[in-house]
Amino acid sequence: MELNRPERFYWGNLSWPELKDAAAREPKPVVVQPIGAMEQHGAHLPLNTDNALVSAVCHRGGERAQGDLLVLPVIPYAFNAHHMDFPGVIAIQWQTVISWLIDVAVSVAHHGFDRMILLSGHGVNPPYLAVAANEVNVRTGALCASCFWSTLAPGIEEILTSPQPGGTGHACELETSAMLAAYGDRVRTELIEDDLGFEQGTLLQMDLRSGTGIHLGEHWWSSFSPAGVAGMASLGTAEKGELLLDRAADGLVALAR
């Protein structure tokens, strides 16, 4: 986040006159609000994995956007009560998450910015982001889009090799690869453990690459994964992660423009 970065595409690194000037530009920068979560990602990844990955995508996107993006500080907590059976999880009520996002976006619109993206690093966030975005659009007249970060990476099926569905559910090939690329020193590779314990069906599936349109309410994670993993983390590589993050960053810039 901007506390450790000097780049001027971070909202918090600007002074108030500089922010006012940014809002007066044409075209105006698109403001990105990243949101992650604090939860278990197996024994091999840190609790702040979702925050780290969405931040990495936003940073790479900001570097490429040539002034077309402004990145807000990542919101580090989310609705994830279904993970509370693992130590370290911080769970926020869903209505609080939505209200928080709306308040941030309404503030952004108040300062003259009329295009926003709510970008998630946590797989359960998108439905709440969509509700917040709809409310922001109605209240302010701005346009607010929302998605999970890997949605922005085209051709993801060309990069990942784990079985589908099921190979990329959580702390999996996708997230392990991206963490190896962006924060390799935080990955405990010797502790990687695969887990395909969630029973995939024709209609009920858990996989970040695909979906049937049916949402299954989240249940306690330890009921199907003692390790807190869903997928094939052992197939993750830094090379795959670089491709994923670069494509997602390019996709973020393309969406903004």
Backbone bond lengths (Angstrom), bond angles and torsions (degrees), N, CA, C in turn:
res aa  C-N    CA-C-N  psi(-1)  N-CA   C-N-CA  omega(-1)  CA-C   N-CA-C  phi
1 M - - - 1.449 - - 1.524 109.94 -
2 E 1.327 116.63 177.67 1.460 120.10 -169.31 1.525 113.82 -67.74
3 L 1.344 118.63 -18.41 1.456 119.33 178.66 1.520 111.53 -63.13
4 N 1.312 117.14 -25.54 1.461 121.82 -179.95 1.526 112.34 -110.16
5 R 1.342 116.94 7.96 1.454 120.98 -175.68 1.527 109.85 -131.10
6 P 1.335 117.38 140.26 1.473 119.91 178.94 1.524 114.13 -90.86
7 E 1.331 118.13 -8.17 1.460 120.31 -169.72 1.529 112.20 -60.87
8 R 1.326 115.55 146.15 1.454 122.10 -174.71 1.518 113.09 -85.84
9 F 1.323 117.78 -1.27 1.462 118.13 174.88 1.520 111.70 -84.25
10 Y 1.334 117.27 -0.55 1.461 120.73 173.12 1.526 109.61 -88.30
11 W 1.317 115.39 123.21 1.464 123.11 -178.96 1.528 111.48 -48.12
12 G 1.325 116.64 -48.05 1.455 121.28 -175.35 1.513 114.85 -70.60
13 N 1.329 118.71 -12.90 1.458 121.31 178.53 1.522 112.61 -86.31
14 L 1.339 117.29 -7.56 1.461 121.06 179.76 1.522 110.33 -91.07
15 S 1.316 116.34 150.25 1.458 120.83 168.62 1.531 108.42 -81.52
16 W 1.342 116.90 168.63 1.465 117.52 -177.46 1.535 112.72 -65.40
17 P 1.352 119.91 -36.36 1.475 116.96 174.90 1.529 112.92 -64.85
18 E 1.335 116.58 -35.71 1.466 119.61 178.39 1.524 110.83 -66.87
19 L 1.326 116.79 -37.87 1.459 119.59 178.00 1.530 110.42 -66.71
20 K 1.306 116.57 -40.47 1.465 120.56 177.42 1.522 110.57 -60.26
21 D 1.330 116.81 -41.95 1.464 120.68 177.87 1.526 111.31 -64.19
22 A 1.336 116.63 -38.91 1.468 119.85 179.41 1.523 111.11 -62.64
23 A 1.340 116.79 -39.09 1.464 120.87 -179.73 1.524 111.76 -69.83
24 A 1.331 116.71 -20.72 1.467 120.64 -178.60 1.524 112.39 -89.34
25 R 1.334 116.74 -9.29 1.465 119.41 -178.83 1.520 111.08 -70.64
26 E 1.327 116.11 155.70 1.455 122.04 172.28 1.514 108.95 -129.99
27 P 1.325 118.33 121.58 1.467 124.71 -2.07 1.525 111.35 -74.23
28 K 1.310 115.85 152.99 1.455 120.69 178.26 1.528 109.79 -70.04
29 P 1.319 117.40 149.29 1.472 119.05 171.81 1.532 110.86 -62.99
30 V 1.310 115.51 149.15 1.462 121.58 172.00 1.527 107.56 -88.94
31 V 1.318 116.67 131.36 1.462 121.67 -175.90 1.530 109.17 -94.71
32 V 1.321 116.41 128.52 1.466 122.39 -178.62 1.524 109.56 -109.09
33 Q 1.327 115.61 127.78 1.465 121.63 173.40 1.526 108.85 -108.78
34 P 1.342 117.72 102.35 1.467 119.22 175.06 1.522 110.66 -79.14
35 I 1.314 116.10 144.75 1.467 121.86 175.54 1.516 108.38 -140.40
36 G 1.313 116.59 133.13 1.455 121.09 179.74 1.506 111.46 -117.63
37 A 1.317 116.06 -130.46 1.461 122.89 178.18 1.521 107.70 -171.81
38 M 1.319 115.91 165.77 1.462 121.59 175.51 1.524 106.97 -121.96
39 E 1.341 115.78 102.60 1.459 119.24 -174.20 1.518 110.79 -160.58
40 Q 1.332 115.45 165.26 1.458 120.92 -178.26 1.524 110.67 -65.13
41 H 1.326 113.69 143.63 1.472 121.46 172.89 1.524 108.25 -135.29
42 G 1.331 114.92 59.80 1.449 119.38 -175.39 1.518 110.49 69.61
43 A 1.325 115.33 -173.35 1.461 119.73 177.60 1.521 112.00 -86.20
44 H 1.333 117.31 -10.96 1.457 120.26 -172.64 1.522 114.01 -97.21
45 L 1.327 118.33 -13.91 1.461 121.26 -179.13 1.528 110.03 -120.76
46 P 1.336 117.68 150.86 1.468 120.54 -178.19 1.522 112.14 -75.57
47 L 1.318 114.97 163.64 1.462 121.52 179.79 1.530 112.39 -61.75
48 N 1.325 117.69 -28.46 1.462 120.27 -176.86 1.526 113.31 -94.08
49 T 1.322 117.27 24.91 1.464 121.53 -178.84 1.527 112.53 -54.81
50 D 1.327 117.72 -46.67 1.467 119.98 -177.52 1.528 111.44 -62.69
51 N 1.336 116.41 -37.49 1.459 120.03 177.16 1.524 111.03 -67.59
52 A 1.326 115.79 -41.27 1.462 120.60 -178.41 1.516 111.67 -64.09
53 L 1.337 117.14 -43.28 1.464 119.82 -175.22 1.517 112.63 -72.06
54 V 1.334 117.65 -43.51 1.461 118.20 179.46 1.527 110.07 -67.30
55 S 1.332 117.60 -31.90 1.460 120.79 175.93 1.524 110.92 -66.39
56 A 1.332 116.99 -39.35 1.459 121.00 179.42 1.519 111.15 -63.66
57 V 1.319 117.15 -42.23 1.468 120.74 178.21 1.527 110.25 -63.34
58 C 1.325 116.49 -44.88 1.466 119.91 -179.28 1.523 111.42 -64.56
59 H 1.328 117.36 -38.56 1.465 119.79 -179.87 1.522 110.69 -66.12
60 R 1.307 116.69 -46.16 1.464 119.15 178.96 1.523 110.99 -64.58
61 G 1.329 116.03 -38.08 1.456 118.85 176.92 1.517 112.05 -64.62
62 G 1.330 116.71 -43.13 1.456 120.34 178.64 1.513 112.60 -61.07
63 E 1.329 116.97 -37.98 1.463 121.02 178.79 1.525 111.42 -64.09
64 R 1.319 117.34 -31.27 1.464 121.30 -174.68 1.520 113.33 -93.62
65 A 1.322 117.13 -14.77 1.465 120.96 -168.20 1.526 113.98 -81.16
66 Q 1.323 117.91 -13.11 1.460 122.46 178.33 1.531 112.06 51.51
67 G 1.321 114.81 48.13 1.458 119.98 175.51 1.509 115.02 90.94
68 D 1.319 118.52 -2.41 1.464 121.08 -178.04 1.526 113.34 -84.69
69 L 1.345 118.02 -5.72 1.459 121.91 178.84 1.526 110.30 -126.00
70 L 1.329 115.63 144.29 1.455 123.29 166.48 1.524 106.72 -124.56
71 V 1.320 117.02 127.27 1.459 121.75 -173.70 1.526 110.48 -108.64
72 L 1.321 116.31 122.53 1.461 122.94 176.03 1.527 110.72 -80.47
73 P 1.339 118.59 163.00 1.470 120.66 175.03 1.525 111.09 -61.00
74 V 1.319 116.68 142.56 1.462 121.19 -179.42 1.529 109.83 -66.42
75 I 1.325 116.34 137.63 1.457 121.82 171.12 1.528 106.45 -83.82
76 P 1.342 118.86 117.25 1.472 120.42 -167.17 1.515 115.73 -86.79
77 Y 1.338 118.05 -7.71 1.463 120.85 -176.35 1.520 110.48 -123.59
78 A 1.340 116.21 158.06 1.459 120.56 -176.61 1.521 109.82 -154.44
79 F 1.340 115.57 -178.78 1.452 120.87 174.05 1.522 108.77 -79.38
80 N 1.319 116.89 112.53 1.466 121.68 -179.09 1.524 110.88 -155.49
81 A 1.336 115.57 40.91 1.464 120.15 -178.05 1.524 112.25 -58.94
82 H 1.330 117.62 -25.18 1.464 122.15 -179.65 1.532 112.72 -69.21
83 H 1.338 117.05 -9.17 1.463 121.08 175.74 1.524 112.68 -99.50
84 M 1.310 117.87 1.13 1.468 120.73 -172.44 1.528 113.65 -67.60
85 D 1.316 117.48 -6.51 1.459 119.48 175.80 1.529 111.36 -80.50
86 F 1.338 118.07 5.65 1.458 122.80 173.94 1.526 109.46 -118.06
87 P 1.315 118.05 138.08 1.469 120.96 -179.56 1.532 112.31 -61.00
88 G 1.328 115.66 141.89 1.460 121.38 174.15 1.509 115.58 98.72
89 V 1.330 117.66 -12.20 1.469 120.63 -177.02 1.528 109.86 -72.07
90 I 1.330 116.14 135.82 1.463 122.65 173.37 1.526 106.93 -113.30
91 A 1.322 116.94 114.43 1.470 121.71 -174.44 1.524 110.50 -109.79
92 I 1.324 115.69 130.95 1.460 123.19 178.93 1.529 108.52 -113.20
93 Q 1.323 117.55 140.31 1.450 121.19 179.01 1.538 110.70 -61.97
94 W 1.325 115.70 141.93 1.458 120.34 -174.25 1.523 112.45 -58.44
95 Q 1.339 117.36 -38.05 1.459 119.36 -177.96 1.534 110.95 -69.30
96 T 1.336 115.84 -29.48 1.459 119.68 176.08 1.518 110.77 -68.64
97 V 1.324 116.45 -41.64 1.462 121.31 178.13 1.526 110.18 -59.63
98 I 1.319 116.55 -47.28 1.464 120.40 -179.28 1.523 110.71 -63.22
99 S 1.331 116.78 -45.95 1.463 120.35 -179.52 1.525 111.32 -61.81
100 W 1.327 115.80 -41.35 1.464 120.59 179.14 1.528 110.41 -59.99
101 L 1.322 116.33 -48.34 1.465 120.41 -179.44 1.525 111.55 -62.28
102 I 1.313 116.90 -41.96 1.463 120.33 178.97 1.528 110.33 -62.52
103 D 1.325 116.97 -45.86 1.463 120.11 -179.30 1.528 111.54 -60.46
104 V 1.326 116.61 -42.51 1.467 120.05 178.17 1.529 110.40 -62.30
105 A 1.329 116.63 -49.12 1.464 120.35 -175.73 1.520 112.27 -67.16
106 V 1.325 117.36 -37.85 1.468 119.99 176.58 1.530 109.74 -64.16
107 S 1.320 117.48 -38.09 1.461 120.43 176.03 1.525 111.20 -62.73
108 V 1.326 116.10 -43.41 1.466 120.87 178.42 1.529 110.24 -59.78
109 A 1.329 116.93 -45.72 1.460 120.93 179.63 1.527 111.24 -63.68
110 H 1.320 116.95 -37.23 1.461 121.47 178.55 1.525 111.37 -57.54
111 H 1.330 116.60 -32.60 1.465 120.94 -177.48 1.525 112.81 -87.45
112 G 1.333 116.99 7.14 1.451 119.96 171.11 1.506 116.65 104.77
113 F 1.331 117.80 3.12 1.463 120.35 179.29 1.525 108.89 -96.24
114 D 1.326 116.68 132.09 1.466 119.74 -173.35 1.519 114.08 -120.93
115 R 1.335 116.77 13.77 1.455 121.58 175.39 1.520 108.45 -136.08
116 M 1.347 116.91 126.53 1.462 121.03 -176.90 1.521 110.52 -139.73
117 I 1.325 115.25 154.96 1.462 122.34 174.00 1.521 108.16 -131.50
118 L 1.318 116.55 125.16 1.465 122.31 172.22 1.524 106.63 -95.24
119 L 1.323 116.83 113.58 1.470 121.08 -172.25 1.520 109.82 -114.82
120 S 1.324 116.25 125.21 1.458 121.54 -173.55 1.527 112.85 -103.89
121 G 1.338 114.77 141.91 1.453 121.19 169.28 1.519 111.89 -105.92
122 H 1.335 116.92 0.13 1.469 123.68 -177.32 1.519 108.59 -116.74
123 G 1.330 116.69 127.63 1.457 120.88 -171.01 1.510 115.97 -64.50
124 V 1.341 117.73 -21.39 1.460 120.33 -177.80 1.531 111.82 -91.20
125 N 1.323 117.42 -10.63 1.467 120.71 -177.22 1.528 116.05 -66.73
126 P 1.348 120.07 -38.23 1.459 119.79 -168.14 1.524 117.01 -49.82
127 P 1.351 121.80 -40.78 1.464 118.27 178.45 1.528 113.08 -60.34
128 Y 1.327 116.96 -36.44 1.460 120.51 179.82 1.521 110.69 -74.43
129 L 1.318 116.44 -35.09 1.457 120.41 175.76 1.524 110.80 -64.08
130 A 1.330 116.52 -38.90 1.468 120.01 179.75 1.528 111.29 -64.44
131 V 1.338 116.37 -40.76 1.467 119.97 177.35 1.523 110.11 -62.78
132 A 1.333 116.43 -46.05 1.460 120.32 179.53 1.525 111.39 -61.40
133 A 1.330 116.83 -43.64 1.460 120.50 -179.27 1.527 111.52 -62.08
134 N 1.328 116.21 -42.68 1.467 119.15 178.02 1.522 111.16 -60.48
135 E 1.320 116.51 -43.37 1.458 120.98 -179.25 1.530 111.19 -65.25
136 V 1.324 116.44 -40.01 1.461 120.78 178.47 1.522 110.58 -62.61
137 N 1.328 115.98 -43.65 1.463 119.64 179.99 1.517 111.08 -59.20
138 V 1.330 116.67 -43.36 1.464 121.04 -177.51 1.532 110.96 -69.86
139 R 1.331 116.35 -42.27 1.466 119.85 -175.52 1.516 113.54 -72.42
140 T 1.336 116.65 -34.94 1.465 119.37 -169.34 1.520 114.45 -114.16
141 G 1.329 118.33 -18.88 1.451 120.17 -173.14 1.514 113.36 81.50
142 A 1.334 117.27 -2.72 1.460 120.96 176.17 1.523 109.65 -76.06
143 L 1.318 115.82 169.24 1.461 121.25 173.70 1.523 108.01 -108.29
144 C 1.318 116.06 124.46 1.462 121.69 -177.36 1.516 108.78 -128.05
145 A 1.329 116.37 121.79 1.468 122.46 178.73 1.521 109.26 -108.09
146 S 1.334 116.85 162.00 1.461 120.11 179.76 1.518 110.51 -150.70
147 C 1.366 116.22 149.16 1.465 120.51 177.22 1.523 110.08 -171.54
148 F 1.325 115.75 169.51 1.465 123.62 170.44 1.524 107.99 -84.34
149 W 1.319 117.92 145.74 1.464 120.61 -168.83 1.517 114.31 -59.56
150 S 1.336 118.36 -38.06 1.463 118.77 -176.23 1.522 112.57 -71.91
151 T 1.347 116.89 -15.58 1.469 120.12 174.30 1.522 110.91 -59.70
152 L 1.317 116.72 -26.05 1.462 121.87 -177.44 1.524 112.89 -82.51
153 A 1.341 117.70 -5.83 1.469 121.84 -177.16 1.518 109.69 -99.03
154 P 1.338 118.79 102.29 1.469 120.21 -179.73 1.524 111.79 -69.18
155 G 1.312 116.36 152.53 1.452 121.17 176.13 1.512 113.93 66.84
156 I 1.337 116.31 30.05 1.461 119.68 -177.00 1.537 111.26 -62.08
157 E 1.331 116.52 -29.21 1.464 120.19 179.87 1.527 111.71 -69.55
158 E 1.341 117.14 -16.81 1.460 120.76 177.11 1.526 111.70 -79.88
159 I 1.333 116.64 -18.15 1.458 121.46 -174.94 1.526 111.53 -97.20
160 L 1.323 116.66 -42.82 1.455 121.81 -173.54 1.522 111.19 -91.41
161 T 1.312 116.64 143.12 1.457 120.87 -174.00 1.531 113.72 -118.51
162 S 1.332 118.13 -2.68 1.456 120.44 -178.69 1.521 110.61 -72.07
163 P 1.336 117.75 157.60 1.463 120.97 -176.76 1.533 112.06 -59.71
164 Q 1.313 114.37 145.83 1.463 120.25 179.90 1.525 109.86 -127.11
165 P 1.336 118.01 127.17 1.456 127.90 1.14 1.525 112.45 -83.02
166 G 1.319 115.15 161.58 1.449 121.48 172.56 1.508 115.76 116.65
167 G 1.331 117.35 -24.75 1.459 119.85 -175.17 1.505 114.61 -76.54
168 T 1.344 116.19 -21.90 1.466 119.44 -178.26 1.527 109.78 -130.39
169 G 1.333 115.33 68.92 1.457 119.95 -179.78 1.512 113.57 -97.73
170 H 1.351 116.71 -41.42 1.470 120.16 -176.07 1.524 108.01 -175.91
171 A 1.341 116.62 133.41 1.470 121.11 -177.88 1.522 110.07 51.40
172 C 1.303 115.55 43.02 1.462 125.78 -163.76 1.522 111.02 -110.97
173 E 1.335 115.75 -161.33 1.463 120.61 176.88 1.524 110.81 -59.23
174 L 1.314 117.78 -42.43 1.463 122.65 -178.98 1.528 111.19 -62.30
175 E 1.330 116.74 -58.22 1.460 119.82 -174.57 1.526 112.15 -71.44
176 T 1.330 117.39 -35.26 1.464 120.11 177.53 1.521 110.77 -65.46
177 S 1.336 117.17 -42.23 1.468 120.64 178.38 1.523 111.13 -61.38
178 A 1.319 116.30 -47.46 1.467 119.87 -178.39 1.523 111.65 -64.56
179 M 1.335 117.31 -38.44 1.457 119.98 177.13 1.526 111.35 -67.55
180 L 1.328 118.08 -38.44 1.456 120.60 177.45 1.518 111.07 -61.56
181 A 1.329 116.57 -35.53 1.464 120.84 -179.51 1.523 111.83 -74.13
182 A 1.321 116.95 -43.97 1.464 120.63 -172.00 1.523 113.49 -92.34
183 Y 1.321 116.94 -34.25 1.468 121.33 -174.52 1.527 109.30 -142.22
184 G 1.309 115.85 56.11 1.451 120.79 -173.44 1.521 114.57 -57.38
185 D 1.351 116.68 -30.12 1.455 119.30 -178.12 1.522 112.69 -74.18
186 R 1.342 117.38 -7.07 1.461 120.89 179.23 1.531 112.45 -98.63
187 V 1.313 117.05 -3.35 1.468 121.18 -178.35 1.523 109.56 -94.87
188 R 1.343 116.64 122.65 1.462 121.07 178.23 1.528 107.66 -90.90
189 T 1.316 115.69 83.14 1.466 120.14 -172.85 1.527 112.47 -59.69
190 E 1.312 116.85 -29.38 1.470 119.62 -178.76 1.526 112.32 -70.65
191 L 1.347 116.93 -12.22 1.459 121.32 -178.97 1.529 113.01 -105.94
192 I 1.328 117.35 6.85 1.462 120.82 -179.13 1.520 110.25 -61.82
193 E 1.331 114.70 134.07 1.461 121.11 -179.95 1.529 109.11 -140.09
194 D 1.329 116.90 126.90 1.459 120.94 175.69 1.526 110.34 -82.80
195 D 1.327 115.31 150.75 1.464 119.33 177.53 1.519 108.85 -153.14
196 L 1.312 116.25 115.49 1.466 122.55 176.21 1.523 109.93 -114.05
197 G 1.333 115.64 35.27 1.454 120.71 -174.77 1.514 114.96 -72.17
198 F 1.349 116.98 -21.80 1.464 118.28 176.36 1.524 108.81 -72.35
199 E 1.308 116.78 122.64 1.464 120.86 -176.05 1.527 110.25 -76.91
200 Q 1.332 115.16 112.67 1.465 121.14 -179.29 1.533 109.77 -81.25
201 G 1.313 115.89 135.90 1.453 120.78 177.38 1.508 111.18 -118.71
202 T 1.311 116.47 -179.35 1.471 120.68 177.67 1.519 110.63 -67.06
203 L 1.326 116.76 -37.93 1.455 121.44 -177.00 1.522 113.22 -107.83
204 L 1.326 117.96 -33.25 1.464 121.49 -179.95 1.516 109.21 -102.70
205 Q 1.331 116.09 113.22 1.457 121.23 -174.84 1.521 110.54 -137.29
206 M 1.323 115.87 156.08 1.457 121.80 171.84 1.514 108.56 -128.30
207 D 1.337 116.05 105.14 1.459 120.77 -179.95 1.521 107.79 -163.81
208 L 1.331 116.43 129.43 1.456 120.46 -178.16 1.526 112.92 -70.96
209 R 1.334 117.34 -12.16 1.465 120.08 -179.78 1.515 112.98 -90.02
210 S 1.311 117.21 -19.19 1.464 118.03 -170.82 1.514 109.82 -147.14
211 G 1.284 115.22 167.59 1.447 120.58 176.58 1.508 110.16 -164.72
212 T 1.315 116.18 153.58 1.461 120.22 179.97 1.518 111.65 -98.63
213 G 1.341 116.62 -2.16 1.448 120.06 -174.59 1.511 113.20 90.56
214 I 1.334 116.68 -5.31 1.462 121.90 179.02 1.531 108.33 -100.00
215 H 1.317 115.67 127.79 1.458 119.41 178.10 1.521 109.44 -102.50
216 L 1.310 115.79 120.72 1.456 121.98 175.92 1.518 108.63 -94.85
217 G 1.323 117.26 120.79 1.453 120.47 178.37 1.523 110.84 -52.88
218 E 1.328 116.19 133.65 1.458 121.10 -175.04 1.527 110.80 -67.56
219 H 1.329 115.07 138.60 1.458 122.14 178.44 1.534 107.82 -113.36
220 W 1.325 116.53 170.01 1.456 120.07 178.48 1.523 110.64 -53.19
221 W 1.326 115.50 127.59 1.456 119.66 -173.88 1.517 113.11 -66.32
222 S 1.315 117.22 -34.79 1.463 118.62 -178.32 1.519 112.47 -68.00
223 S 1.342 117.21 -11.24 1.460 119.51 178.86 1.522 112.42 -70.75
224 F 1.330 117.52 -20.93 1.472 119.60 178.14 1.526 112.80 -129.94
225 S 1.347 117.53 -6.32 1.452 119.39 178.82 1.523 110.34 -147.57
226 P 1.316 118.88 98.63 1.467 121.16 178.34 1.522 113.09 -60.01
227 A 1.333 116.54 -26.49 1.466 120.64 -178.53 1.528 112.80 -89.05
228 G 1.336 117.45 -11.23 1.465 119.61 -176.41 1.508 112.86 75.58
229 V 1.326 116.37 33.07 1.464 123.29 -177.87 1.520 108.88 -127.38
230 A 1.324 117.11 146.08 1.463 121.16 171.31 1.523 107.99 -137.20
231 G 1.320 115.55 97.61 1.460 119.15 178.80 1.512 113.14 136.83
232 M 1.352 113.80 -165.26 1.460 122.11 -172.49 1.527 110.16 -110.33
233 A 1.315 115.74 76.57 1.462 120.20 -179.82 1.521 112.17 -62.22
234 S 1.321 117.26 -28.35 1.468 120.99 -176.32 1.518 112.67 -64.45
235 L 1.337 117.52 -17.45 1.461 121.17 179.92 1.524 112.38 -88.70
236 G 1.325 117.08 -1.15 1.455 120.39 -179.42 1.523 112.36 -72.97
237 T 1.334 116.62 139.38 1.463 122.70 175.81 1.519 109.42 -139.35
238 A 1.319 116.13 155.05 1.460 120.94 177.95 1.532 110.97 -63.96
239 E 1.317 116.97 -33.36 1.471 120.08 179.87 1.533 110.92 -64.01
240 K 1.321 116.46 -43.90 1.466 119.96 175.69 1.530 110.24 -62.59
241 G 1.327 115.59 -40.68 1.450 119.84 -179.01 1.512 112.94 -62.79
242 E 1.330 117.53 -39.79 1.463 120.58 177.71 1.522 110.84 -61.08
243 L 1.323 116.39 -43.88 1.465 119.85 178.37 1.524 111.13 -62.44
244 L 1.325 116.58 -44.14 1.459 121.04 -178.80 1.524 111.39 -62.13
245 L 1.318 116.71 -48.24 1.460 120.66 -177.26 1.525 111.70 -68.55
246 D 1.321 117.10 -39.84 1.467 119.69 179.00 1.532 111.30 -65.06
247 R 1.329 115.71 -42.86 1.464 118.26 179.82 1.528 111.04 -67.44
248 A 1.328 116.63 -38.08 1.461 119.82 178.52 1.524 110.72 -66.44
249 A 1.326 117.22 -40.28 1.465 120.47 178.04 1.522 111.14 -63.91
250 D 1.332 116.74 -43.46 1.468 120.30 176.37 1.528 110.46 -62.09
251 G 1.342 116.08 -39.49 1.456 119.89 178.54 1.515 112.42 -65.48
252 L 1.330 116.75 -36.68 1.469 120.29 178.04 1.526 110.41 -63.38
253 V 1.322 116.60 -44.10 1.473 120.00 178.56 1.525 110.45 -64.42
254 A 1.328 116.57 -42.28 1.467 120.29 -179.75 1.531 111.03 -63.41
255 L 1.335 117.07 -41.56 1.463 120.34 177.89 1.513 111.00 -62.70
256 A 1.330 116.37 -43.70 1.462 120.19 179.96 1.523 110.75 -60.86
257 R 1.291 116.95 -43.46 1.464 119.85 -175.96 1.529 112.50 -75.59
